[in-house]
Amino acid sequence: MVDELDRKIISILQEDARLSYREIAKKVGVAVGTVYNRIKRLEEEGIIRGFAPKLDYAKLGYDLTTIIGVKAQGKRIIEIEREIAKDPHVACVYDVTGEYDIIVIAKFRGREDMNRFVKKLLRIDGVEKTYTHVAMDIVKEDLTLEV
């Protein structure tokens, strides 16, 4: 069970995961050992899955963000999703309802990269069709939610 102290610790880590246990303890008003034990438990329970920097992908050359709908054969959807998720361009894979079965969020260095990826998708056994949207501008891109 996640309590208010856990939520405070998570919130602080979302802002800056480089803070020491001591700094976090000071911010939430508990002992360093308490912070250590809470973070360790949150990791063991899979609530905290890692600590990674927030990157500006455009500055790294990934100027193209796409949202791709994938129509797939029902009996193969899970396999297809797992195969798509392995690609290094792919940030998110969602199993969804509606006209398409899978939504893929991916980033590319340019149109040629994207073109190769979409053609690769279409070669996957069970993929019937794709529909690609290209983001013209990224207004917000942050999977960090207030807990």
ZADREN-392978 format. One record per residue (C-alpha): chain; y, z, x; residue in one letter. Coordinates in nm, 3 decimals. Layout:
+------+---------+---------+---------+------+
! unit !       y !       z !       x ! code !
+------+---------+---------+---------+------+
!    A !       Y !       Z !       X !    A !
...
+------+---------+---------+---------+------+
END
This chain:
+------+---------+---------+---------+------+
! unit !       y !       z !       x ! code !
+------+---------+---------+---------+------+
!    A !   0.000 !   0.000 !   0.000 !    M !
!    A !   0.345 !  -0.091 !   0.128 !    V !
!    A !   0.605 !   0.180 !   0.075 !    D !
!    A !   0.982 !   0.193 !   0.120 !    E !
!    A !   0.958 !   0.281 !   0.490 !    L !
!    A !   0.728 !  -0.016 !   0.551 !    D !
!    A !   0.976 !  -0.240 !   0.369 !    R !
!    A !   1.264 !  -0.114 !   0.585 !    K !
!    A !   1.064 !  -0.174 !   0.903 !    I !
!    A !   0.964 !  -0.523 !   0.787 !    I !
!    A !   1.324 !  -0.605 !   0.699 !    S !
!    A !   1.443 !  -0.498 !   1.044 !    I !
!    A !   1.170 !  -0.702 !   1.213 !    L !
!    A !   1.265 !  -1.006 !   1.005 !    Q !
!    A !   1.618 !  -0.978 !   1.138 !    E !
!    A !   1.518 !  -0.924 !   1.501 !    D !
!    A !   1.152 !  -0.889 !   1.602 !    A !
!    A !   1.258 !  -0.820 !   1.963 !    R !
!    A !   1.382 !  -0.468 !   1.883 !    L !
!    A !   1.189 !  -0.187 !   2.048 !    S !
!    A !   0.999 !   0.073 !   1.848 !    Y !
!    A !   1.264 !   0.321 !   1.959 !    R !
!    A !   1.548 !   0.107 !   1.820 !    E !
!    A !   1.366 !   0.056 !   1.490 !    I !
!    A !   1.289 !   0.429 !   1.466 !    A !
!    A !   1.656 !   0.510 !   1.515 !    K !
!    A !   1.759 !   0.264 !   1.241 !    K !
!    A !   1.514 !   0.405 !   0.985 !    V !
!    A !   1.538 !   0.769 !   1.093 !    G !
!    A !   1.176 !   0.841 !   1.184 !    V !
!    A !   0.977 !   0.911 !   1.501 !    A !
!    A !   0.885 !   0.628 !   1.738 !    V !
!    A !   0.515 !   0.703 !   1.684 !    G !
!    A !   0.559 !   0.658 !   1.310 !    T !
!    A !   0.712 !   0.313 !   1.360 !    V !
!    A !   0.434 !   0.217 !   1.602 !    Y !
!    A !   0.162 !   0.329 !   1.359 !    N !
!    A !   0.327 !   0.156 !   1.063 !    R !
!    A !   0.364 !  -0.176 !   1.246 !    I !
!    A !   0.008 !  -0.154 !   1.379 !    K !
!    A !  -0.125 !  -0.092 !   1.025 !    R !
!    A !   0.084 !  -0.377 !   0.881 !    L !
!    A !  -0.063 !  -0.608 !   1.147 !    E !
!    A !  -0.420 !  -0.489 !   1.083 !    E !
!    A !  -0.376 !  -0.546 !   0.709 !    E !
!    A !  -0.247 !  -0.898 !   0.774 !    G !
!    A !   0.095 !  -0.829 !   0.624 !    I !
!    A !   0.258 !  -0.895 !   0.961 !    I !
!    A !   0.086 !  -1.204 !   1.099 !    R !
!    A !   0.279 !  -1.239 !   1.422 !    G !
!    A !   0.619 !  -1.239 !   1.584 !    F !
!    A !   0.782 !  -1.576 !   1.644 !    A !
!    A !   1.134 !  -1.702 !   1.719 !    P !
!    A !   1.331 !  -1.885 !   1.451 !    K !
!    A !   1.386 !  -2.234 !   1.586 !    L !
!    A !   1.642 !  -2.503 !   1.512 !    D !
!    A !   1.403 !  -2.797 !   1.499 !    Y !
!    A !   1.682 !  -3.055 !   1.487 !    A !
!    A !   1.803 !  -2.931 !   1.826 !    K !
!    A !   1.449 !  -2.982 !   1.954 !    L !
!    A !   1.452 !  -3.344 !   1.839 !    G !
!    A !   1.282 !  -3.306 !   1.502 !    Y !
!    A !   1.556 !  -3.474 !   1.299 !    D !
!    A !   1.341 !  -3.588 !   1.008 !    L !
!    A !   1.209 !  -3.345 !   0.747 !    T !
!    A !   0.976 !  -3.478 !   0.480 !    T !
!    A !   0.825 !  -3.352 !   0.158 !    I !
!    A !   0.509 !  -3.548 !   0.089 !    I !
!    A !   0.311 !  -3.544 !  -0.233 !    G !
!    A !  -0.058 !  -3.623 !  -0.188 !    V !
!    A !  -0.285 !  -3.733 !  -0.472 !    K !
!    A !  -0.646 !  -3.654 !  -0.380 !    A !
!    A !  -0.995 !  -3.660 !  -0.526 !    Q !
!    A !  -1.059 !  -3.322 !  -0.684 !    G !
!    A !  -1.384 !  -3.247 !  -0.505 !    K !
!    A !  -1.220 !  -3.306 !  -0.165 !    R !
!    A !  -0.884 !  -3.132 !  -0.207 !    I !
!    A !  -0.960 !  -2.820 !  -0.001 !    I !
!    A !  -1.110 !  -3.026 !   0.285 !    E !
!    A !  -0.812 !  -3.259 !   0.282 !    I !
!    A !  -0.565 !  -2.969 !   0.283 !    E !
!    A !  -0.738 !  -2.814 !   0.583 !    R !
!    A !  -0.737 !  -3.144 !   0.771 !    E !
!    A !  -0.366 !  -3.201 !   0.699 !    I !
!    A !  -0.282 !  -2.844 !   0.806 !    A !
!    A !  -0.420 !  -2.912 !   1.156 !    K !
!    A !  -0.152 !  -3.171 !   1.233 !    D !
!    A !   0.124 !  -3.035 !   1.460 !    P !
!    A !   0.397 !  -3.203 !   1.252 !    H !
!    A !   0.299 !  -3.002 !   0.944 !    V !
!    A !   0.490 !  -2.685 !   0.863 !    A !
!    A !   0.350 !  -2.614 !   0.514 !    C !
!    A !   0.064 !  -2.730 !   0.294 !    V !
!    A !   0.065 !  -2.628 !  -0.072 !    Y !
!    A !  -0.208 !  -2.673 !  -0.333 !    D !
!    A !  -0.003 !  -2.747 !  -0.645 !    V !
!    A !  -0.018 !  -2.846 !  -1.009 !    T !
!    A !   0.141 !  -3.160 !  -1.146 !    G !
!    A !   0.121 !  -3.530 !  -1.062 !    E !
!    A !   0.026 !  -3.458 !  -0.701 !    Y !
!    A !  -0.242 !  -3.219 !  -0.582 !    D !
!    A !  -0.097 !  -3.130 !  -0.243 !    I !
!    A !   0.259 !  -3.093 !  -0.116 !    I !
!    A !   0.315 !  -3.121 !   0.258 !    V !
!    A !   0.631 !  -3.023 !   0.443 !    I !
!    A !   0.643 !  -3.188 !   0.783 !    A !
!    A !   0.894 !  -3.259 !   1.060 !    K !
!    A !   0.919 !  -3.565 !   1.280 !    F !
!    A !   1.121 !  -3.694 !   1.573 !    R !
!    A !   1.189 !  -4.018 !   1.388 !    G !
!    A !   1.072 !  -4.277 !   1.136 !    R !
!    A !   0.797 !  -4.411 !   1.361 !    E !
!    A !   0.645 !  -4.063 !   1.392 !    D !
!    A !   0.661 !  -4.020 !   1.015 !    M !
!    A !   0.517 !  -4.365 !   0.952 !    N !
!    A !   0.215 !  -4.295 !   1.177 !    R !
!    A !   0.157 !  -3.962 !   1.002 !    F !
!    A !   0.171 !  -4.108 !   0.649 !    V !
!    A !  -0.067 !  -4.389 !   0.747 !    K !
!    A !  -0.299 !  -4.126 !   0.899 !    K !
!    A !  -0.288 !  -3.934 !   0.569 !    L !
!    A !  -0.385 !  -4.245 !   0.377 !    L !
!    A !  -0.690 !  -4.295 !   0.602 !    R !
!    A !  -0.830 !  -3.951 !   0.510 !    I !
!    A !  -1.133 !  -3.992 !   0.285 !    D !
!    A !  -1.037 !  -3.877 !  -0.064 !    G !
!    A !  -0.661 !  -3.934 !  -0.038 !    V !
!    A !  -0.566 !  -4.172 !  -0.317 !    E !
!    A !  -0.191 !  -4.205 !  -0.260 !    K !
!    A !   0.113 !  -4.035 !  -0.112 !    T !
!    A !   0.477 !  -4.011 !  -0.214 !    Y !
!    A !   0.723 !  -3.930 !   0.063 !    T !
!    A !   1.067 !  -3.775 !   0.023 !    H !
!    A !   1.301 !  -3.760 !   0.322 !    V !
!    A !   1.546 !  -3.470 !   0.332 !    A !
!    A !   1.899 !  -3.604 !   0.369 !    M !
!    A !   2.042 !  -3.262 !   0.451 !    D !
!    A !   1.886 !  -2.919 !   0.493 !    I !
!    A !   2.090 !  -2.670 !   0.292 !    V !
!    A !   1.852 !  -2.379 !   0.347 !    K !
!    A !   1.531 !  -2.357 !   0.544 !    E !
!    A !   1.406 !  -2.004 !   0.578 !    D !
!    A !   1.078 !  -1.859 !   0.458 !    L !
!    A !   1.207 !  -1.507 !   0.522 !    T !
!    A !   1.234 !  -1.326 !   0.188 !    L !
!    A !   1.376 !  -0.986 !   0.117 !    E !
!    A !   1.090 !  -0.742 !   0.067 !    V !
+------+---------+---------+---------+------+
END
